[in-house]
Amino acid sequence: KEWLSKGHGEYREIPSERDFFQEVKESKNVVCHFYRDTTFRCQIMDKHLTVLAKKHIETKFLKLNAEKSPFLCERLRIKVLPTLALVKDGKTHDYIVGFTDLGNTDDFTTEALEWRLGCASVINYR
């Protein structure tokens, strides 16, 4: 219940960079997708993250428009979209940049992404 009250269990967009800091402060594990509307691969990532957010309520799943977040993108050195910032205890712990870690293909499985998030210990994966 505590997780759900903090926005876990759903994949949602946050409106601004300022919201990012508040969101990561209140949850132990956060996956944040930096995206752009016009990037086709970001839509592919959205599809997988929507599934995983419902399955892994121990982790908060967010998305942030990279074009509206220049400060954060520079600070986190985000140059490729989609990029997932994997945050543990308020610190960016790992990144998934593009689809390289997911088999370098547009039709990677949700399980491949789940496994990669598990490797980073940002979800409970067995």
FITORLO-586885 format. One record per residue: residue number from 0; chain; x negated, y negated, z of N, C-alpha, C in turn. Coordinates in nm, 3 decimals. Atoms other than C-alpha are relative to their C-alpha. Layout:
+-----+-------+---------+---------+---------+---------+---------+---------+---------+---------+---------+
|  nr | kette |     n.u |     n.v |     n.w |    ca.u |    ca.v |    ca.w |     c.u |     c.v |     c.w |
+-----+-------+---------+---------+---------+---------+---------+---------+---------+---------+---------+
| NUM |     A |       X |       Y |       Z |       X |       Y |       Z |       X |       Y |       Z |
...
+-----+-------+---------+---------+---------+---------+---------+---------+---------+---------+---------+
END
This chain:
+-----+-------+---------+---------+---------+---------+---------+---------+---------+---------+---------+
|  nr | kette |     n.u |     n.v |     n.w |    ca.u |    ca.v |    ca.w |     c.u |     c.v |     c.w |
+-----+-------+---------+---------+---------+---------+---------+---------+---------+---------+---------+
|   0 |     A |  -0.083 |   0.121 |   0.000 |   0.000 |   0.000 |   0.000 |  -0.086 |  -0.126 |   0.000 |
|   1 |     A |   0.088 |   0.117 |  -0.007 |  -0.284 |  -0.237 |   0.083 |  -0.058 |  -0.029 |  -0.139 |
|   2 |     A |   0.055 |   0.017 |   0.135 |  -0.442 |  -0.178 |  -0.261 |   0.104 |  -0.061 |  -0.094 |
|   3 |     A |  -0.105 |   0.049 |   0.089 |  -0.111 |  -0.233 |  -0.440 |   0.030 |  -0.147 |   0.028 |
|   4 |     A |  -0.028 |   0.139 |  -0.034 |  -0.058 |  -0.560 |  -0.250 |  -0.110 |  -0.093 |  -0.052 |
|   5 |     A |   0.111 |   0.081 |   0.054 |  -0.397 |  -0.679 |  -0.384 |  -0.009 |   0.008 |  -0.152 |
|   6 |     A |  -0.004 |  -0.002 |   0.146 |  -0.301 |  -0.610 |  -0.745 |  -0.062 |   0.124 |  -0.063 |
|   7 |     A |   0.050 |  -0.126 |   0.057 |  -0.438 |  -0.257 |  -0.784 |   0.116 |   0.076 |  -0.065 |
|   8 |     A |  -0.103 |  -0.083 |   0.061 |  -0.252 |  -0.001 |  -0.996 |   0.057 |  -0.056 |  -0.128 |
|   9 |     A |  -0.043 |   0.061 |   0.126 |  -0.198 |  -0.236 |  -1.288 |  -0.120 |  -0.067 |  -0.064 |
|  10 |     A |   0.105 |   0.068 |   0.076 |  -0.416 |  -0.385 |  -1.559 |   0.057 |  -0.136 |  -0.037 |
|  11 |     A |  -0.059 |   0.132 |   0.023 |  -0.361 |  -0.759 |  -1.568 |  -0.105 |  -0.105 |  -0.032 |
|  12 |     A |   0.088 |   0.111 |   0.037 |  -0.506 |  -1.078 |  -1.704 |  -0.005 |  -0.101 |   0.113 |
|  13 |     A |   0.012 |   0.111 |  -0.095 |  -0.641 |  -1.344 |  -1.472 |  -0.021 |  -0.127 |  -0.082 |
|  14 |     A |  -0.002 |   0.120 |   0.082 |  -0.601 |  -1.702 |  -1.591 |  -0.132 |  -0.076 |  -0.012 |
|  15 |     A |   0.119 |   0.085 |   0.004 |  -0.938 |  -1.855 |  -1.506 |  -0.121 |   0.061 |   0.070 |
|  16 |     A |   0.125 |  -0.042 |  -0.065 |  -1.298 |  -1.814 |  -1.396 |   0.013 |  -0.008 |   0.151 |
|  17 |     A |  -0.014 |   0.018 |  -0.145 |  -1.207 |  -1.943 |  -1.051 |   0.073 |   0.120 |   0.062 |
|  18 |     A |  -0.076 |  -0.115 |  -0.049 |  -0.956 |  -1.659 |  -1.011 |  -0.088 |   0.125 |   0.010 |
|  19 |     A |   0.089 |  -0.116 |   0.000 |  -1.231 |  -1.407 |  -1.092 |  -0.068 |   0.016 |   0.136 |
|  20 |     A |   0.073 |  -0.006 |  -0.127 |  -1.427 |  -1.494 |  -0.776 |   0.092 |   0.041 |   0.114 |
|  21 |     A |  -0.097 |  -0.036 |  -0.104 |  -1.117 |  -1.471 |  -0.557 |   0.038 |   0.148 |  -0.009 |
|  22 |     A |  -0.041 |  -0.140 |   0.021 |  -1.014 |  -1.135 |  -0.709 |  -0.109 |   0.098 |   0.043 |
|  23 |     A |   0.106 |  -0.096 |  -0.035 |  -1.355 |  -0.969 |  -0.667 |  -0.033 |  -0.004 |   0.149 |
|  24 |     A |   0.025 |   0.010 |  -0.144 |  -1.385 |  -1.097 |  -0.309 |   0.092 |   0.091 |   0.079 |
|  25 |     A |  -0.099 |  -0.071 |  -0.082 |  -1.070 |  -0.920 |  -0.195 |   0.009 |   0.150 |  -0.028 |
|  26 |     A |  -0.003 |  -0.143 |   0.029 |  -1.136 |  -0.574 |  -0.346 |  -0.141 |   0.056 |  -0.008 |
|  27 |     A |   0.132 |  -0.064 |  -0.001 |  -1.427 |  -0.332 |  -0.304 |  -0.047 |   0.033 |  -0.142 |
|  28 |     A |   0.035 |  -0.041 |   0.137 |  -1.419 |  -0.202 |  -0.666 |   0.086 |  -0.074 |  -0.101 |
|  29 |     A |  -0.071 |   0.075 |   0.103 |  -1.327 |  -0.416 |  -0.967 |  -0.062 |   0.030 |  -0.137 |
|  30 |     A |   0.043 |  -0.009 |   0.139 |  -1.345 |  -0.353 |  -1.342 |   0.060 |  -0.121 |  -0.070 |
|  31 |     A |  -0.050 |   0.118 |   0.070 |  -1.320 |  -0.678 |  -1.538 |  -0.042 |   0.005 |  -0.147 |
|  32 |     A |   0.021 |  -0.005 |   0.145 |  -1.283 |  -0.669 |  -1.917 |  -0.008 |  -0.144 |  -0.052 |
|  33 |     A |   0.015 |   0.129 |   0.068 |  -1.423 |  -0.979 |  -2.089 |   0.036 |   0.023 |  -0.146 |
|  34 |     A |  -0.056 |  -0.029 |   0.132 |  -1.230 |  -0.997 |  -2.414 |   0.023 |  -0.128 |  -0.080 |
|  35 |     A |  -0.046 |   0.107 |   0.089 |  -1.127 |  -1.212 |  -2.710 |   0.118 |   0.056 |  -0.077 |
|  36 |     A |  -0.122 |  -0.044 |   0.069 |  -0.781 |  -1.190 |  -2.870 |  -0.025 |   0.052 |  -0.140 |
|  37 |     A |   0.022 |  -0.034 |   0.141 |  -0.922 |  -1.167 |  -3.221 |  -0.097 |   0.117 |  -0.020 |
|  38 |     A |   0.094 |  -0.112 |   0.011 |  -1.163 |  -0.881 |  -3.144 |   0.076 |   0.132 |   0.010 |
|  39 |     A |  -0.075 |  -0.125 |   0.009 |  -1.009 |  -0.551 |  -3.253 |  -0.040 |   0.101 |   0.109 |
|  40 |     A |   0.046 |  -0.097 |  -0.100 |  -1.224 |  -0.344 |  -3.018 |   0.047 |  -0.034 |   0.141 |
|  41 |     A |  -0.054 |   0.038 |  -0.131 |  -1.095 |  -0.541 |  -2.720 |   0.140 |   0.060 |   0.018 |
|  42 |     A |  -0.134 |  -0.060 |  -0.007 |  -0.745 |  -0.414 |  -2.804 |  -0.011 |   0.150 |   0.028 |
|  43 |     A |   0.023 |  -0.143 |  -0.027 |  -0.879 |  -0.056 |  -2.807 |  -0.031 |   0.018 |   0.149 |
|  44 |     A |   0.037 |  -0.008 |  -0.142 |  -1.035 |  -0.114 |  -2.463 |   0.122 |  -0.023 |   0.089 |
|  45 |     A |  -0.122 |   0.028 |  -0.077 |  -0.705 |  -0.261 |  -2.334 |   0.084 |   0.126 |   0.017 |
|  46 |     A |  -0.084 |  -0.120 |  -0.001 |  -0.522 |   0.060 |  -2.425 |  -0.051 |   0.100 |   0.106 |
|  47 |     A |   0.059 |  -0.094 |  -0.095 |  -0.763 |   0.277 |  -2.221 |   0.007 |  -0.051 |   0.144 |
|  48 |     A |  -0.001 |   0.057 |  -0.135 |  -0.780 |   0.040 |  -1.923 |   0.140 |  -0.001 |   0.060 |
|  49 |     A |  -0.138 |  -0.005 |  -0.048 |  -0.400 |   0.029 |  -1.898 |   0.030 |   0.136 |   0.061 |
|  50 |     A |  -0.019 |  -0.137 |  -0.050 |  -0.398 |   0.408 |  -1.852 |  -0.078 |   0.021 |   0.130 |
|  51 |     A |   0.086 |  -0.024 |  -0.117 |  -0.688 |   0.411 |  -1.604 |   0.043 |  -0.081 |   0.122 |
|  52 |     A |  -0.044 |   0.083 |  -0.113 |  -0.547 |   0.128 |  -1.389 |   0.110 |   0.069 |   0.080 |
|  53 |     A |  -0.108 |  -0.071 |  -0.068 |  -0.239 |   0.337 |  -1.312 |  -0.052 |   0.124 |   0.073 |
|  54 |     A |   0.055 |  -0.124 |  -0.055 |  -0.449 |   0.648 |  -1.240 |  -0.094 |  -0.024 |   0.118 |
|  55 |     A |   0.102 |   0.028 |  -0.103 |  -0.719 |   0.487 |  -1.023 |   0.036 |  -0.125 |   0.078 |
|  56 |     A |  -0.044 |   0.119 |  -0.075 |  -0.545 |   0.258 |  -0.777 |  -0.103 |  -0.044 |   0.104 |
|  57 |     A |   0.106 |   0.041 |  -0.093 |  -0.861 |   0.251 |  -0.564 |  -0.084 |  -0.115 |  -0.060 |
|  58 |     A |   0.077 |   0.102 |   0.071 |  -1.001 |   0.006 |  -0.822 |   0.094 |  -0.103 |  -0.063 |
|  59 |     A |  -0.079 |   0.107 |   0.063 |  -0.870 |  -0.330 |  -0.945 |  -0.047 |  -0.015 |  -0.145 |
|  60 |     A |   0.031 |   0.014 |   0.142 |  -0.855 |  -0.360 |  -1.327 |   0.052 |  -0.135 |  -0.050 |
|  61 |     A |  -0.033 |   0.136 |   0.044 |  -0.862 |  -0.713 |  -1.470 |  -0.052 |  -0.026 |  -0.141 |
|  62 |     A |   0.057 |   0.048 |   0.126 |  -0.915 |  -0.888 |  -1.800 |  -0.009 |  -0.151 |   0.006 |
|  63 |     A |   0.025 |   0.144 |   0.000 |  -1.052 |  -1.236 |  -1.860 |  -0.042 |  -0.042 |  -0.140 |
|  64 |     A |   0.031 |   0.048 |   0.134 |  -1.059 |  -1.428 |  -2.187 |  -0.139 |  -0.065 |   0.001 |
|  65 |     A |   0.139 |   0.047 |   0.002 |  -1.430 |  -1.480 |  -2.262 |  -0.011 |  -0.141 |  -0.055 |
|  66 |     A |   0.006 |   0.134 |   0.059 |  -1.361 |  -1.792 |  -2.472 |   0.039 |  -0.109 |   0.101 |
|  67 |     A |  -0.042 |   0.096 |  -0.102 |  -1.203 |  -1.958 |  -2.168 |  -0.089 |   0.008 |   0.125 |
|  68 |     A |   0.085 |  -0.025 |  -0.117 |  -1.485 |  -1.847 |  -1.936 |  -0.148 |  -0.018 |  -0.032 |
|  69 |     A |   0.140 |   0.016 |   0.042 |  -1.812 |  -1.996 |  -2.066 |  -0.101 |   0.009 |   0.115 |
|  70 |     A |   0.092 |  -0.002 |  -0.113 |  -1.970 |  -2.041 |  -1.722 |  -0.029 |   0.143 |   0.044 |
|  71 |     A |   0.013 |  -0.138 |  -0.046 |  -1.906 |  -1.683 |  -1.614 |  -0.071 |   0.087 |  -0.103 |
|  72 |     A |   0.066 |  -0.078 |   0.106 |  -2.012 |  -1.537 |  -1.949 |  -0.150 |  -0.029 |  -0.003 |
|  73 |     A |   0.142 |   0.033 |  -0.002 |  -2.340 |  -1.725 |  -1.929 |  -0.067 |   0.057 |   0.125 |
|  74 |     A |   0.057 |  -0.049 |  -0.126 |  -2.398 |  -1.635 |  -1.564 |  -0.017 |   0.151 |   0.001 |
|  75 |     A |   0.006 |  -0.146 |   0.004 |  -2.324 |  -1.265 |  -1.626 |  -0.068 |   0.052 |  -0.127 |
|  76 |     A |   0.071 |  -0.032 |   0.125 |  -2.513 |  -1.274 |  -1.961 |   0.084 |   0.087 |  -0.093 |
|  77 |     A |  -0.089 |  -0.075 |   0.088 |  -2.214 |  -1.150 |  -2.159 |  -0.011 |  -0.058 |  -0.140 |
|  78 |     A |   0.023 |   0.044 |   0.138 |  -2.297 |  -1.169 |  -2.530 |   0.082 |   0.081 |  -0.100 |
|  79 |     A |  -0.072 |  -0.091 |   0.089 |  -2.103 |  -0.875 |  -2.680 |   0.140 |   0.023 |   0.057 |
|  80 |     A |  -0.136 |  -0.031 |  -0.044 |  -1.726 |  -0.820 |  -2.665 |   0.046 |   0.127 |  -0.070 |
|  81 |     A |  -0.036 |   0.008 |  -0.141 |  -1.575 |  -0.613 |  -2.525 |  -0.119 |   0.033 |   0.091 |
|  82 |     A |   0.092 |  -0.038 |  -0.107 |  -1.788 |  -0.606 |  -2.210 |   0.082 |   0.020 |   0.126 |
|  83 |     A |  -0.060 |  -0.022 |  -0.131 |  -1.672 |  -0.454 |  -1.884 |  -0.104 |  -0.030 |   0.106 |
|  84 |     A |   0.086 |   0.026 |  -0.115 |  -1.828 |  -0.600 |  -1.571 |   0.051 |   0.090 |   0.112 |
|  85 |     A |  -0.037 |  -0.093 |  -0.106 |  -1.828 |  -0.334 |  -1.297 |  -0.050 |  -0.058 |   0.131 |
|  86 |     A |   0.032 |   0.074 |  -0.121 |  -1.815 |  -0.506 |  -0.959 |   0.026 |   0.086 |   0.123 |
|  87 |     A |  -0.012 |  -0.073 |  -0.127 |  -1.879 |  -0.338 |  -0.624 |  -0.037 |  -0.096 |   0.113 |
|  88 |     A |   0.026 |   0.087 |  -0.117 |  -1.856 |  -0.528 |  -0.294 |  -0.036 |  -0.143 |  -0.040 |
|  89 |     A |   0.020 |   0.139 |   0.040 |  -1.842 |  -0.863 |  -0.475 |  -0.120 |  -0.028 |  -0.089 |
|  90 |     A |   0.118 |   0.021 |   0.085 |  -2.158 |  -0.807 |  -0.682 |   0.014 |   0.081 |  -0.128 |
|  91 |     A |  -0.004 |  -0.072 |   0.128 |  -2.177 |  -0.714 |  -1.050 |  -0.110 |   0.104 |   0.003 |
|  92 |     A |   0.085 |  -0.116 |  -0.027 |  -2.331 |  -0.370 |  -1.030 |  -0.047 |   0.065 |  -0.131 |
|  93 |     A |   0.028 |  -0.067 |   0.126 |  -2.322 |  -0.247 |  -1.392 |   0.087 |  -0.063 |  -0.108 |
|  94 |     A |  -0.078 |   0.049 |   0.113 |  -2.189 |  -0.329 |  -1.739 |   0.023 |   0.113 |  -0.099 |
|  95 |     A |  -0.021 |  -0.083 |   0.118 |  -2.032 |  -0.135 |  -2.023 |   0.013 |  -0.100 |  -0.115 |
|  96 |     A |   0.008 |   0.098 |   0.108 |  -2.128 |  -0.332 |  -2.333 |   0.040 |   0.067 |  -0.131 |
|  97 |     A |  -0.048 |  -0.061 |   0.124 |  -1.934 |  -0.255 |  -2.648 |   0.037 |   0.146 |   0.024 |
|  98 |     A |  -0.039 |  -0.141 |  -0.010 |  -1.878 |   0.115 |  -2.717 |  -0.121 |   0.093 |   0.001 |
|  99 |     A |   0.123 |  -0.079 |   0.006 |  -2.243 |   0.230 |  -2.705 |   0.002 |   0.118 |   0.098 |
| 100 |     A |  -0.003 |  -0.106 |  -0.103 |  -2.197 |   0.427 |  -2.379 |   0.117 |   0.096 |  -0.017 |
| 101 |     A |  -0.124 |  -0.078 |   0.016 |  -1.868 |   0.572 |  -2.508 |  -0.002 |   0.079 |  -0.130 |
| 102 |     A |   0.012 |  -0.079 |   0.121 |  -2.001 |   0.762 |  -2.809 |  -0.015 |  -0.082 |  -0.127 |
| 103 |     A |   0.019 |   0.091 |   0.114 |  -2.042 |   0.455 |  -3.033 |   0.106 |   0.018 |  -0.109 |
| 104 |     A |  -0.109 |  -0.019 |   0.096 |  -1.704 |   0.520 |  -3.197 |   0.125 |  -0.070 |   0.052 |
| 105 |     A |  -0.124 |   0.068 |  -0.038 |  -1.371 |   0.335 |  -3.199 |   0.102 |   0.098 |   0.060 |
| 106 |     A |  -0.101 |  -0.094 |  -0.051 |  -1.180 |   0.655 |  -3.120 |  -0.053 |   0.084 |   0.117 |
| 107 |     A |   0.042 |  -0.069 |  -0.123 |  -1.349 |   0.742 |  -2.790 |   0.123 |   0.032 |   0.085 |
| 108 |     A |  -0.114 |  -0.040 |  -0.082 |  -1.126 |   0.912 |  -2.534 |   0.004 |  -0.082 |   0.130 |
| 109 |     A |  -0.015 |   0.064 |  -0.130 |  -0.989 |   0.762 |  -2.215 |  -0.089 |   0.072 |   0.101 |
| 110 |     A |   0.084 |  -0.079 |  -0.091 |  -1.176 |   1.045 |  -2.039 |  -0.146 |  -0.043 |  -0.008 |
| 111 |     A |   0.139 |   0.045 |   0.015 |  -1.508 |   0.920 |  -2.182 |  -0.022 |  -0.128 |   0.080 |
| 112 |     A |   0.009 |   0.124 |  -0.076 |  -1.444 |   0.576 |  -2.034 |   0.010 |   0.030 |   0.150 |
| 113 |     A |  -0.017 |  -0.038 |  -0.141 |  -1.327 |   0.733 |  -1.707 |  -0.129 |   0.058 |   0.056 |
| 114 |     A |   0.126 |  -0.061 |  -0.042 |  -1.647 |   0.939 |  -1.688 |  -0.106 |  -0.107 |   0.022 |
| 115 |     A |   0.100 |   0.106 |  -0.010 |  -1.862 |   0.629 |  -1.751 |   0.024 |  -0.088 |   0.123 |
| 116 |     A |  -0.032 |   0.079 |  -0.119 |  -1.680 |   0.432 |  -1.480 |  -0.035 |   0.079 |   0.126 |
| 117 |     A |   0.036 |  -0.087 |  -0.112 |  -1.730 |   0.731 |  -1.249 |  -0.150 |   0.002 |   0.024 |
| 118 |     A |   0.148 |   0.004 |  -0.011 |  -2.106 |   0.727 |  -1.321 |  -0.045 |  -0.125 |   0.074 |
| 119 |     A |   0.034 |   0.126 |  -0.066 |  -2.111 |   0.368 |  -1.196 |   0.060 |  -0.007 |   0.141 |
| 120 |     A |  -0.065 |  -0.007 |  -0.132 |  -1.915 |   0.474 |  -0.884 |   0.099 |  -0.112 |   0.025 |
| 121 |     A |  -0.098 |   0.107 |  -0.016 |  -1.656 |   0.205 |  -0.948 |   0.142 |   0.059 |   0.007 |
| 122 |     A |  -0.123 |  -0.077 |  -0.022 |  -1.377 |   0.469 |  -0.954 |  -0.038 |   0.130 |   0.070 |
| 123 |     A |   0.021 |  -0.133 |  -0.057 |  -1.338 |   0.796 |  -0.765 |   0.022 |   0.102 |  -0.110 |
| 124 |     A |  -0.007 |  -0.091 |   0.113 |  -1.417 |   1.047 |  -1.038 |  -0.060 |   0.134 |   0.038 |
| 125 |     A |   0.052 |  -0.134 |  -0.029 |  -1.455 |   1.423 |  -0.998 |  -0.011 |   0.077 |  -0.128 |
+-----+-------+---------+---------+---------+---------+---------+---------+---------+---------+---------+
END
